Amino acid sequence: MGMEMFHKAKPYIAMISLQFGYAVMHIITKMSLNNGMNHFVLVVYRHIVATVVLAPFAYFLERKLRPKMTFIIFCQIFALGLLGPVIDQNFYYLGLKFTSPTFGAALNNILPATTFVIAFIFRMEKIRIRQLRSQAKIVGTLVCVGGAMFMTFYKGPIVPMPWSLHAHYHYLNAVASHDNIKGCLCLVTATLSWASLFVLQASVLKKYPAQLSLVTLICLMGALQSIVITLAVERHPSAWAVGFDMNLLTAVYSGVIGTGVAYYLQGLCMKTKGPVFATAFIPLTMVFTAIMDSIILHQRIYLGSVLGGVVIVIGLYGVLWGKVKDIKLSAFTSSEMLPTCHSNTDKNLPVIMEARGEAFTDKGISNIKSHKSEEN
């Protein structure tokens, strides 16, 4: 009984642990950047480590799955390396320097809404304005954007934390001296790039289904591109120097945990529970980061960040609710009803459900099935 419960709880434990791991990454990255680590160099080292960690698994586990590399696929992988490791990571680290780990983790919550908008622009998402699930995704996206703007332009009073009442805010000056709006713009740019990567990667996976190998190639391509950019921007060899210090820990931890382990755990959970399940745990990163940010970095948490974060999470779950309904509809029409349809009524069942006001839930599907058997 105990082992059975543990087996059922494993996906939850994995995703909660992963969000905690992300929070630790946010904190040590901020500490490393405050200590003078060059963010261009950090991107290079992170993705070299990630490539080294992922490559053996990709080579042996997907040896028979990898398709032939074509010029078009290579160009798309090149673009993915530019979107993810280069643009996303550099702008994220730059935004983190201007703001705080809590702020950066909170803005990560707009990723599903941003991905939805970009997918809609490229016609990978469909909107039917009269359907509740489409309305939820639209409203959720607008709420996420509103929450991000609220965090940017409203600071408010300090939220007192029991463990920080007598703390010395030695990191405060470094954060407060930077432009909050500039940091927000950098973080939003990073999120847009990250969302674009997801959209393009979904398209590439249809031609190159070896997912682990694809991620390894993206990390490798991103590392090579980052090396070229860093050599062009940073001319001092001392910027590349890393000892047994926080900078080395950040590079290794980000590559192993933030990329390697994160990909593995997300892949396992998506296979058993689906992509929506994995995405639903994103807000936990913000909670863990805020607590550690206050305890370790003694960073003050303002009311504007708390309220904005709550608004973003509400919008996030609006988008996710709409996606859950899309997934149920897709599974229903493709695997249960359409293959056995013989009449025009059966073929148009999804449309009929919408017209009758039946929601795409288990109850709604059951009602339609009962109606169908009665007619037969």
C-alpha positions in Angstrom: 0.0 0.0 0.0 2.8 2.4 0.9 4.8 1.6 -2.2 1.7 2.1 -4.3 1.0 5.5 -2.9 4.6 6.4 -3.4 4.5 5.3 -7.0 1.4 7.5 -7.5 3.0 10.5 -5.8 6.3 10.3 -7.8 5.2 12.7 -10.5 4.2 15.2 -7.9 7.4 14.8 -5.9 9.4 15.1 -9.1 7.8 18.4 -10.2 7.9 20.0 -6.8 11.6 19.0 -6.4 12.2 20.5 -9.9 10.6 23.8 -9.0 12.8 23.9 -5.8 15.8 23.2 -8.0 14.9 26.1 -10.3 14.5 28.4 -7.3 18.0 27.4 -6.1 19.3 28.2 -9.6 17.7 31.6 -9.5 19.4 32.4 -6.2 22.9 31.2 -7.0 22.8 32.8 -10.4 22.0 36.2 -8.8 24.8 35.7 -6.3 27.2 34.9 -9.1 26.2 37.9 -11.2 26.5 40.2 -8.2 30.0 38.8 -7.7 31.0 39.9 -11.2 30.3 36.8 -13.3 30.0 37.8 -17.0 26.5 36.7 -18.2 27.8 35.9 -21.7 30.4 33.6 -20.2 27.9 32.0 -17.9 25.7 31.1 -20.9 28.6 29.5 -22.6 29.7 27.4 -19.6 26.1 26.4 -18.8 25.4 24.9 -22.2 28.8 23.2 -22.5 28.0 21.4 -19.3 24.5 20.6 -20.4 25.8 19.2 -23.7 28.3 17.0 -22.0 25.6 15.7 -19.6 22.9 15.0 -22.2 25.1 13.7 -25.1 25.8 10.2 -23.8 22.1 9.6 -23.0 21.0 11.0 -26.4 23.6 8.9 -28.3 22.7 5.5 -26.6 19.0 5.9 -26.0 18.1 7.3 -29.4 20.6 5.6 -31.6 17.8 3.9 -33.7 15.4 6.8 -33.4 17.4 9.7 -34.9 16.4 10.6 -38.5 18.8 11.8 -41.1 20.0 15.3 -40.6 19.0 17.6 -43.5 20.0 21.2 -44.3 16.5 22.5 -43.3 16.6 20.7 -40.0 20.1 22.0 -39.3 19.0 25.6 -40.0 16.0 25.1 -37.7 18.3 23.8 -34.9 20.6 26.7 -35.5 17.6 29.0 -35.0 16.6 27.1 -31.8 20.1 27.5 -30.4 19.9 31.3 -31.1 16.4 31.6 -29.5 17.1 29.6 -26.4 20.7 29.6 -25.1 21.7 32.9 -26.7 18.8 35.3 -26.6 16.7 33.8 -23.9 19.5 33.2 -21.4 21.4 36.4 -22.0 18.4 38.6 -21.6 17.2 36.6 -18.6 20.6 37.0 -16.8 20.7 40.7 -17.8 17.2 41.2 -16.4 18.1 39.3 -13.2 21.0 41.8 -12.7 18.5 44.7 -12.9 15.8 43.2 -10.7 15.7 40.2 -8.2 15.3 36.4 -8.4 11.7 36.7 -7.1 10.8 39.2 -9.8 12.4 37.0 -12.5 10.7 33.8 -11.2 7.3 35.6 -11.1 7.6 36.8 -14.8 8.4 33.2 -15.8 4.8 32.5 -15.1 3.7 34.4 -18.2 5.4 31.8 -20.4 2.3 29.7 -21.2 0.3 32.8 -22.1 3.2 34.1 -24.3 3.5 30.7 -26.0 -0.2 30.7 -26.7 0.0 34.1 -28.4 2.9 33.2 -30.6 1.4 29.8 -31.5 -1.8 31.6 -32.5 0.1 34.1 -34.7 1.7 31.1 -36.5 -1.7 29.3 -36.7 -0.7 26.5 -34.4 -3.5 27.5 -31.9 -7.1 28.1 -33.0 -9.4 30.6 -31.3 -13.2 30.2 -31.4 -14.4 33.3 -29.7 -17.8 31.8 -28.7 -16.3 28.8 -26.9 -15.5 29.1 -23.2 -12.1 27.5 -23.5 -10.9 30.0 -26.0 -12.3 32.8 -23.9 -10.4 31.5 -20.9 -7.1 31.5 -22.8 -7.7 35.0 -24.1 -8.7 36.4 -20.7 -5.9 34.5 -19.0 -3.3 35.9 -21.4 -4.6 39.5 -20.8 -4.5 38.9 -17.0 -0.9 37.6 -17.1 0.1 40.7 -19.1 -1.7 42.9 -16.6 0.0 41.3 -13.7 3.4 41.8 -15.3 2.7 45.5 -15.9 1.5 45.8 -12.3 4.7 44.4 -11.0 6.7 46.7 -13.2 5.0 50.0 -12.4 3.8 49.5 -8.8 6.2 48.8 -5.9 4.2 49.5 -2.8 5.2 48.9 0.8 7.6 46.3 2.0 6.0 42.9 3.0 7.5 42.0 6.4 8.9 38.5 6.8 9.5 36.9 10.2 13.0 35.9 9.4 14.0 39.2 7.9 12.9 41.7 10.5 16.4 42.1 11.9 18.3 41.3 8.7 20.9 43.6 7.1 20.0 44.2 3.5 23.5 44.1 2.1 22.3 43.2 -1.4 19.6 45.9 -1.5 21.7 48.7 -2.9 23.0 46.6 -5.8 19.4 45.8 -6.8 17.8 49.2 -6.0 20.3 51.2 -8.1 19.1 49.6 -11.3 16.2 50.5 -13.5 13.3 48.2 -12.7 11.6 48.8 -16.0 14.7 48.0 -18.0 15.0 44.7 -16.1 11.4 43.9 -16.8 11.9 44.5 -20.5 14.9 42.2 -20.5 12.9 39.5 -18.8 9.9 39.8 -21.1 12.3 39.6 -24.1 13.7 36.4 -22.6 10.2 35.0 -22.2 9.2 35.9 -25.7 12.4 34.1 -27.0 11.7 31.1 -24.8 8.1 30.8 -26.0 9.3 31.1 -29.6 11.7 28.3 -29.0 8.8 26.0 -27.8 6.7 26.9 -30.8 9.5 26.2 -33.3 10.6 23.1 -31.4 7.1 21.6 -31.6 7.3 22.0 -35.4 10.9 20.6 -35.6 9.9 17.5 -33.6 7.5 16.4 -36.3 10.5 16.0 -38.6 13.1 15.1 -36.0 11.3 13.0 -33.3 14.4 12.2 -31.3 13.6 14.7 -28.6 16.7 14.1 -26.3 19.0 14.3 -29.3 17.3 17.5 -30.4 17.8 19.2 -27.0 21.4 18.1 -27.0 22.0 19.6 -30.4 20.3 22.8 -29.3 22.6 23.1 -26.3 25.6 22.4 -28.5 24.6 24.9 -31.1 23.8 27.5 -28.5 27.2 27.0 -26.8 29.0 27.5 -30.1 27.0 30.6 -31.0 27.5 32.0 -27.5 31.3 31.5 -27.7 31.4 33.6 -30.9 29.2 36.3 -29.4 31.2 36.4 -26.1 34.5 36.6 -27.9 33.2 39.5 -29.9 31.8 41.4 -26.9 34.2 40.5 -24.1 37.8 41.0 -25.0 39.4 40.5 -21.6 40.6 36.9 -21.0 40.0 37.3 -17.2 36.3 37.2 -17.8 36.6 33.5 -18.7 38.5 32.6 -15.5 36.5 30.4 -13.2 37.9 28.9 -10.0 36.4 26.7 -7.3 33.8 29.3 -6.4 30.2 30.4 -6.8 30.8 31.1 -10.5 31.8 27.5 -11.2 28.9 26.2 -9.0 26.4 28.3 -10.9 27.7 27.1 -14.3 27.7 23.4 -13.3 24.4 23.5 -11.4 22.6 25.4 -14.2 23.9 22.9 -16.8 23.2 19.7 -14.8 20.0 20.6 -12.9 18.6 23.5 -14.8 18.9 21.7 -18.2 19.9 18.0 -17.9 17.8 16.8 -14.9 15.0 19.3 -15.6 14.6 17.9 -19.1 14.6 14.3 -17.9 12.0 14.9 -15.1 9.8 17.0 -17.3 9.9 14.4 -20.0 8.9 11.6 -17.6 6.0 13.6 -16.1 4.7 14.7 -19.6 4.7 11.0 -20.7 2.6 9.9 -17.7 0.6 13.1 -16.8 0.7 15.3 -19.9 2.3 18.7 -20.6 -0.4 20.7 -18.7 0.5 18.8 -15.5 4.2 19.8 -15.8 3.3 23.4 -16.5 0.9 23.7 -13.6 3.7 23.6 -11.1 5.5 26.7 -12.4 4.2 29.1 -9.7 5.9 27.0 -7.0 9.2 28.3 -8.3 8.1 31.9 -7.5 7.1 30.9 -4.0 10.4 29.0 -3.3 12.5 31.7 -4.8 10.8 34.5 -2.8 11.4 32.6 0.5 15.1 31.9 -0.3 15.5 35.4 -1.8 14.4 36.9 1.5 16.4 34.5 3.7 19.7 34.1 1.8 20.0 37.4 -0.2 18.1 39.4 2.4 16.1 40.9 -0.4 13.0 43.0 0.5 9.8 41.8 -1.0 7.4 44.5 -2.0 3.6 44.4 -2.1 3.5 45.1 -5.8 5.6 42.0 -6.5 3.3 39.9 -4.4 0.0 41.2 -5.9 1.4 41.1 -9.4 2.6 37.5 -8.9 -0.8 36.5 -7.7 -2.5 38.1 -10.7 -0.1 36.4 -13.1 -0.8 33.0 -11.5 -4.6 33.5 -11.8 -4.1 34.3 -15.5 -1.8 31.3 -15.9 -4.4 28.9 -14.7 -7.0 30.5 -17.0 -4.7 29.7 -19.9 -4.1 26.2 -18.6 -7.8 25.5 -18.0 -8.4 26.3 -21.7 -5.6 24.0 -22.8 -7.0 21.2 -20.6 -10.3 21.5 -22.5 -8.5 21.5 -25.8 -6.6 18.3 -24.9 -9.9 16.6 -23.8 -11.6 17.6 -27.0 -8.7 16.4 -29.1 -8.5 13.0 -27.3 -12.3 12.7 -27.5 -12.6 13.4 -31.3 -9.6 11.5 -32.4 -9.6 8.3 -30.3 -13.2 7.6 -29.2 -15.8 9.0 -31.6 -14.5 9.8 -35.0 -12.9 6.5 -35.9 -16.3 4.7 -35.5 -18.5 7.4 -37.0 -20.8 6.4 -39.8 -23.4 9.2 -39.9 -23.2 12.9 -40.4 -24.5 13.4 -36.9 -21.6 11.4 -35.5 -19.0 13.2 -37.6 -20.3 16.6 -36.4 -20.5 15.5 -32.8 -18.0 18.2 -31.5 -20.0 20.9 -33.3 -23.2 19.5 -31.9 -21.8 19.5 -28.4 -20.9 23.2 -28.7 -24.3 24.0 -30.2 -26.1 22.3 -27.3 -23.9 24.0 -24.8 -22.4 20.7 -23.6 -19.0 21.3 -22.0 -16.1 19.1 -23.1 -15.9 17.4 -19.7 -16.4 13.8 -18.7 -20.0 14.6 -17.8 -20.6 16.4 -21.1 -19.1 13.5 -23.1 -21.2 11.0 -21.1 -24.4 12.9 -21.9 -23.7 12.9 -25.6 -22.8 9.2 -25.6 -26.2 8.5 -23.8 -28.0 10.6 -26.4 -26.2 8.8 -29.2 -27.2 5.3 -27.9 -30.8 6.4 -27.4 -31.0 7.5 -31.1 -29.5 4.2 -32.2 
